[in-house]
């Protein structure tokens, strides 16, 4: 054995301490067996880890150097992406104007504690599908259960949270919005399963490989939540509304159109400027809302998302005749729970609940209402079988039960753009094992409505912290 130098001992000591601390943080002492590899890399060197450096051919040695650097970079990125932070782009306007389409965020995994990956063997920086190849970016074996390492805190009310889409466990490859369960409720299970030309392959995705969503947490485990005329109530008390909360309004002009400068002043993007009076099939709804005269819509009627500040501004524009909030009886869409048994809630988008949010260790009686509200939690998220016998008995994992105790905490998520957000009102609760992290910094913001050198970069939003309010 060659003499071990002082430098080798120093390098070994540094990496050994880092690795031991990492193993303790992971709460998995089996990882300490990896110290054997560190001992050999820095001290004993039985395995020629850097043997490629002795290659005589300079071109081959240069190629091997590149491979070594790329492998090191991929491993480093993989570890950072898993345990520290990841990049996330805001794809939809559901959180506007708090977060804008085109915002690029650093999402902290440490804020709520990083998860041990369910699918540890996967390609870094890709969520579930390899580009170009259009194939899975992960291997489903080995597969690990849910475990969260200690972080800086827990999810709090009004936190903006990135999470894996709960209803994304099963997807129809060609039609992923609405989700599989709403597709089945709308079109029928047999139709969705049999028509591959329209819906594509029906696929299952592990928790950590489901699509990433970002919403605001409005309800915590154990809360009772209700929405009355667009106002959220928690445990009977009015919840604090986000500063940039916005709703959809119908805006009728005197015959003129809203100008580009006015849209800019109102901070309304091009994709949000809908003229509903030109849209076939909406005339009767607009007439029912009190727009138009003599049974005709003669002036432009826009559907626009407006904050309270923008609402005050648009009402002061001389060419605006009337402004009315969008009612949920016409445009609310289906709400959670959809297509479950015969239990009907009668809930709508703007008037929802009251609903109790499940908490770990809490027990509920099993009845028609609770089966409708919580069967996805029991079946899909907590991995139980659930069935009802012809004589009315409820079987969980084959055993008769009259109550159920939850294994996870759950959260209720909503977008700040309340009338343009598919959220917990549509697909239900977010289990704790789906929580990814907390957006902490906007590092880049691009305006898709402008050229790159004509205001396309929102300089005022760059390197700005993401605030709760």
C-alpha positions in Angstrom: 0.0 0.0 0.0 1.3 3.4 -0.9 1.9 6.0 1.8 -1.2 8.1 2.4 -0.4 11.8 2.2 -1.6 14.6 4.5 -3.6 16.0 1.6 -5.4 12.7 1.1 -6.4 12.7 4.7 -7.7 16.2 4.6 -9.8 15.5 1.5 -11.1 12.3 3.0 -12.0 14.0 6.3 -14.0 16.8 4.5 -16.0 14.5 2.3 -16.5 11.9 5.1 -18.0 14.6 7.4 -20.3 15.9 4.7 -21.4 12.4 3.9 -22.0 11.5 7.5 -24.1 14.6 8.1 -26.1 13.9 4.9 -26.8 10.3 6.2 -28.0 11.6 9.6 -30.2 14.2 7.9 -31.7 11.5 5.7 -32.3 9.4 9.0 -30.9 6.4 7.2 -27.8 4.9 8.8 -27.5 2.2 6.1 -26.1 5.1 3.9 -23.0 5.0 6.1 -21.9 2.0 4.2 -21.1 4.4 1.4 -18.1 5.5 3.5 -16.3 2.5 2.2 -16.4 4.0 -1.3 -15.1 7.4 0.1 -12.3 5.6 1.9 -11.2 3.9 -1.3 -11.5 7.0 -3.5 -9.3 9.1 -1.2 -7.1 6.7 0.8 -6.8 3.0 -0.3 -7.5 3.4 -4.0 -7.9 -0.3 -4.7 -10.3 0.7 -7.6 -8.6 3.0 -10.2 -11.3 5.7 -10.0 -9.1 8.1 -12.0 -7.4 5.6 -14.2 -8.6 7.3 -17.3 -6.1 10.1 -16.6 -3.2 7.8 -17.5 -4.5 7.2 -21.0 -1.7 8.0 -23.5 -3.9 9.0 -26.4 -4.5 12.7 -26.0 -7.8 12.8 -27.9 -9.2 9.8 -26.0 -8.0 11.4 -22.7 -9.7 14.7 -23.7 -13.0 12.8 -24.5 -12.8 11.0 -21.2 -12.3 14.3 -19.4 -15.5 15.7 -21.0 -17.4 12.5 -20.0 -16.1 12.8 -16.4 -17.1 16.5 -16.2 -20.5 15.9 -17.6 -21.2 12.9 -15.2 -20.1 15.0 -12.2 -22.3 17.9 -13.4 -25.3 15.6 -13.9 -24.9 14.0 -10.4 -24.5 17.5 -8.8 -27.6 18.8 -10.6 -29.6 15.7 -9.7 -28.7 16.1 -5.9 -29.4 19.8 -5.9 -32.7 19.4 -7.8 -33.8 16.6 -5.4 -32.9 18.1 -2.0 -32.2 21.9 -2.3 -34.1 23.7 -5.1 -35.4 23.4 -8.6 -36.4 25.7 -11.4 -40.1 26.2 -12.2 -41.8 28.3 -14.9 -45.3 29.7 -14.4 -47.2 28.2 -17.3 -50.8 29.4 -16.7 -52.5 32.5 -15.4 -54.1 30.8 -12.3 -52.0 32.9 -9.8 -52.0 36.2 -11.6 -51.4 38.9 -10.6 -49.3 37.5 -7.8 -47.2 35.4 -10.2 -47.3 36.0 -13.9 -47.1 33.7 -16.9 -43.4 33.8 -17.9 -42.1 34.1 -14.4 -39.1 31.7 -13.7 -38.8 30.7 -10.1 -36.4 29.1 -7.7 -38.5 26.6 -5.7 -37.0 25.8 -2.3 -37.2 22.1 -1.3 -35.8 23.0 2.1 -38.8 25.2 3.1 -41.0 22.3 3.9 -38.4 19.6 3.8 -37.3 17.7 0.7 -38.9 14.3 -0.2 -36.9 11.1 -0.7 -37.7 10.4 -4.4 -40.3 7.7 -5.2 -38.4 7.0 -8.4 -34.7 7.5 -7.6 -33.4 6.5 -11.1 -34.5 9.3 -13.4 -33.0 11.8 -15.8 -32.2 15.2 -14.1 -34.1 18.4 -14.9 -36.9 16.5 -16.7 -40.2 15.9 -14.9 -41.6 12.8 -16.6 -41.0 12.8 -20.3 -37.8 12.9 -22.3 -37.9 15.6 -25.0 -37.4 14.4 -28.6 -37.7 10.7 -27.6 -41.1 11.3 -26.0 -40.6 8.5 -23.6 -40.5 8.2 -19.8 -37.6 10.0 -18.1 -37.6 7.6 -15.2 -37.4 3.9 -14.3 -40.2 2.7 -12.0 -37.9 0.2 -10.3 -36.7 0.6 -7.6 -39.7 2.4 -6.1 -39.6 3.9 -2.6 -42.4 4.9 -0.3 -43.1 8.4 1.0 -40.6 10.0 3.3 -39.9 13.7 4.0 -36.7 14.9 5.5 -36.7 17.7 8.0 -36.8 21.2 6.5 -37.1 24.8 7.8 -40.8 24.7 8.4 -44.3 23.5 7.3 -46.9 24.7 4.9 -48.8 27.7 6.4 -52.0 29.3 5.3 -51.6 31.6 2.3 -48.2 30.1 1.4 -47.7 29.7 -2.4 -46.9 26.1 -2.9 -45.6 23.9 -5.7 -47.0 20.4 -5.6 -47.5 17.3 -7.8 -51.0 17.3 -9.4 -53.0 14.9 -7.2 -55.4 13.9 -10.0 -52.4 13.2 -12.3 -51.9 9.7 -11.0 -53.8 8.4 -14.0 -53.7 10.3 -17.3 -55.1 10.0 -20.8 -52.0 10.9 -22.8 -53.7 12.9 -25.6 -56.2 14.7 -23.3 -54.7 15.7 -19.9 -56.9 18.7 -19.2 -59.5 18.0 -17.8 -57.9 15.3 -15.7 -58.7 11.6 -16.2 -61.3 11.4 -13.5 -63.3 14.4 -14.9 -63.0 12.8 -18.3 -64.5 9.6 -17.0 -67.3 11.6 -15.2 -68.0 13.5 -18.4 -67.6 10.9 -21.2 -67.9 7.6 -19.4 -65.2 5.1 -18.3 -65.7 2.7 -21.2 -65.5 5.5 -23.8 -62.3 6.9 -22.4 -60.6 3.4 -22.0 -61.6 2.2 -25.5 -61.1 5.3 -27.7 -57.3 5.4 -27.9 -57.4 7.5 -31.1 -58.9 10.4 -29.2 -57.7 10.0 -25.6 -54.4 8.1 -26.2 -52.8 5.6 -23.8 -54.0 5.5 -20.3 -50.9 5.8 -18.1 -50.1 5.7 -14.3 -47.5 8.1 -12.9 -45.7 7.8 -9.5 -46.3 10.8 -7.1 -43.0 12.6 -7.8 -43.5 12.3 -11.6 -46.9 13.9 -11.8 -47.1 17.3 -13.3 -46.0 20.3 -11.1 -48.8 22.8 -10.2 -48.5 26.0 -8.2 -51.3 27.4 -6.1 -52.0 29.2 -2.8 -52.7 27.1 0.2 -56.0 28.5 1.6 -57.0 25.6 3.9 -54.8 23.6 6.3 -55.3 20.0 7.8 -58.3 20.0 10.2 -59.8 23.2 8.8 -63.4 23.6 7.8 -63.6 25.6 4.6 -66.5 27.2 2.8 -66.7 29.7 -0.1 -69.7 32.1 0.0 -70.1 34.5 -2.9 -66.4 34.2 -3.7 -65.3 34.9 -0.1 -63.3 32.1 1.6 -64.3 31.3 5.2 -62.0 29.2 7.4 -63.7 27.7 10.5 -66.5 30.2 10.1 -64.2 33.3 9.9 -63.5 35.3 6.8 -60.1 34.5 5.3 -57.6 37.2 4.4 -57.7 37.7 0.7 -54.5 38.0 -1.3 -53.6 41.6 -2.3 -53.8 40.7 -6.1 -56.9 38.5 -5.9 -58.9 38.8 -9.2 -62.1 37.6 -10.7 -63.6 37.5 -14.1 -65.9 40.4 -15.0 -68.1 41.2 -18.0 -67.4 44.7 -19.3 -69.8 46.4 -21.7 -68.7 49.5 -23.7 -70.7 52.2 -25.4 -69.9 50.8 -28.8 -66.2 51.5 -28.8 -63.3 49.1 -28.1 -60.9 49.2 -25.3 -57.5 50.5 -26.5 -54.1 48.8 -26.2 -53.0 51.6 -23.8 -56.0 51.0 -21.6 -55.3 47.2 -21.5 -51.7 48.0 -20.6 -52.8 50.3 -17.8 -55.1 47.6 -16.5 -52.3 45.0 -16.8 -54.3 42.6 -18.9 -52.4 40.3 -21.3 -53.5 39.6 -24.8 -54.7 36.1 -24.1 -57.1 37.4 -21.4 -58.8 39.9 -23.7 -61.9 38.0 -24.6 -64.8 39.7 -26.5 -67.7 37.5 -25.6 -70.3 39.4 -27.6 -68.5 38.0 -30.7 -68.5 34.4 -29.4 -71.3 32.3 -30.8 -73.6 30.8 -28.2 -73.0 33.3 -25.5 -75.6 35.9 -26.5 -78.4 34.4 -24.4 -76.2 34.4 -21.3 -75.2 38.0 -21.8 -78.8 38.9 -22.3 -79.8 37.1 -19.1 -77.1 39.1 -17.3 -78.7 42.3 -18.4 -76.4 43.3 -21.2 -77.7 44.7 -24.6 -81.0 46.2 -25.5 -84.1 44.9 -27.2 -82.9 41.3 -27.2 -79.7 42.2 -29.0 -76.0 42.7 -28.0 -75.1 45.9 -29.9 -71.8 46.9 -28.2 -68.7 44.9 -27.4 -68.8 42.9 -24.1 -65.5 41.8 -22.8 -64.7 39.0 -20.3 -61.7 40.3 -18.3 -59.9 39.2 -15.2 -59.7 42.2 -12.8 -58.1 42.9 -9.4 -59.9 45.4 -7.1 -57.5 48.1 -8.3 -58.1 47.3 -12.0 -61.9 47.2 -11.3 -61.8 50.7 -9.9 -59.8 51.9 -12.9 -62.0 50.4 -15.5 -65.2 51.8 -14.0 -63.7 55.3 -14.4 -63.2 54.9 -18.2 -65.8 57.1 -19.9 -66.6 54.5 -22.6 -67.5 51.7 -20.2 -71.3 51.3 -19.7 -71.5 48.6 -17.1 -69.3 46.0 -15.3 -70.6 42.7 -13.8 -68.9 39.9 -12.1 -69.2 36.5 -13.8 -71.8 34.3 -12.0 -71.1 30.7 -11.3 -74.6 29.5 -12.3 -73.7 29.9 -16.0 -69.9 29.4 -16.1 -68.8 27.8 -12.9 -68.2 24.3 -14.3 -68.2 21.0 -12.3 -66.8 21.0 -8.8 -65.3 18.3 -6.5 -66.4 15.6 -6.0 -67.5 14.7 -9.5 -69.1 11.5 -10.7 -69.0 9.7 -7.3 -72.1 7.7 -6.3 -75.5 9.3 -5.9 -74.4 12.0 -3.4 -74.9 15.5 -4.8 -73.5 18.5 -3.0 -75.0 21.3 -5.2 -71.7 23.2 -4.7 -70.5 25.6 -7.4 -67.2 27.5 -8.1 -68.2 30.6 -6.1 -70.3 28.9 -3.4 -68.5 25.8 -2.2 -68.6 23.7 0.9 -68.5 23.7 3.9 -65.9 20.9 3.6 -63.6 19.5 6.3 -59.9 19.1 5.3 -58.5 15.7 6.4 -55.8 15.7 9.1 -53.4 12.9 10.0 -54.7 10.8 12.8 -58.2 12.2 12.6 -61.1 9.7 12.3 -64.4 10.1 10.3 -67.5 8.0 10.2 -68.1 6.3 6.9 -71.4 7.4 5.3 -72.7 8.4 1.9 -71.4 12.0 2.3 -68.0 11.1 3.5 -67.5 8.4 1.0 -68.2 10.9 -1.8 -65.8 13.5 -0.3 -63.0 11.3 0.9 -62.9 8.2 -1.2 -60.0 9.4 -3.3 -58.0 10.1 -0.1 -58.7 6.6 1.1 -58.2 4.8 -2.2 -55.8 6.7 -4.3 -53.6 8.7 -1.9 -53.5 6.2 1.1 -53.5 3.1 -1.1 -56.5 1.2 0.3 -59.1 -0.9 -1.4 -62.6 0.5 -0.8 -65.9 -1.1 -1.8 -69.5 -1.4 -0.8 -71.3 -4.7 -0.6 -74.9 -5.2 -1.9 -76.1 -5.2 1.7 -74.6 -1.8 2.3 -71.4 -2.8 4.3 -68.3 -0.8 3.6 -65.1 -2.8 3.1 -61.6 -1.3 3.5 -58.9 -3.8 2.5 -61.5 -6.5 2.6 -62.6 -5.8 6.2 -65.9 -4.3 7.3 -65.4 -0.7 8.6 -67.6 2.0 10.0 -64.9 4.6 10.3 -61.6 5.6 8.8 -58.5 7.2 10.3 -56.4 9.3 7.9 -52.6 8.6 7.5 -51.7 11.9 5.8 -52.3 15.6 6.3 -54.2 17.3 3.4 -54.3 20.9 2.0 -56.8 22.9 0.0 -55.2 24.9 -2.8 -56.7 27.8 -4.9 -55.4 30.2 -7.5 -55.5 33.9 -7.0 -57.1 34.3 -10.4 -60.2 32.7 -9.0 -62.4 32.4 -12.1 -59.5 31.1 -14.2 -58.0 28.4 -12.0 -58.5 24.7 -11.9 -57.8 24.0 -8.3 -59.1 22.1 -5.2 -62.6 23.2 -6.1 -62.2 21.0 -9.2 -60.1 18.1 -8.1 -60.0 18.1 -4.3 -57.3 17.9 -1.7 -53.5 17.9 -2.0 -51.9 15.2 0.2 -48.8 16.0 2.1 -46.7 13.5 0.1 -47.4 15.6 -3.1 -45.9 18.8 -1.7 -42.8 19.8 -3.6 -41.6 23.1 -2.2 -42.1 26.9 -1.9 -41.3 29.5 -4.6 -38.8 31.9 -3.1 -37.3 33.9 -5.9 -38.2 35.2 -9.4 -34.9 35.0 -11.3 -36.3 35.8 -14.7 -39.7 37.2 -16.0 -40.6 37.3 -19.7 -43.7 39.0 -21.2 -45.0 36.8 -24.1 -46.9 39.8 -25.5 -43.8 41.8 -26.2 -40.5 41.4 -28.1 -37.4 40.5 -26.1 -35.9 44.0 -26.7 -39.3 45.8 -26.5 -40.3 45.3 -22.9 -40.3 41.5 -23.2 -38.0 41.2 -20.1 -39.8 42.4 -17.0 -36.7 43.8 -15.3 -38.7 45.0 -12.3 -39.6 41.5 -11.4 -36.2 39.9 -11.7 -34.5 38.7 -8.5 -37.6 39.6 -6.5 -38.6 37.5 -3.6 -42.0 35.7 -3.8 -44.2 37.2 -1.1 -47.2 35.5 0.5 -49.6 38.4 0.2 
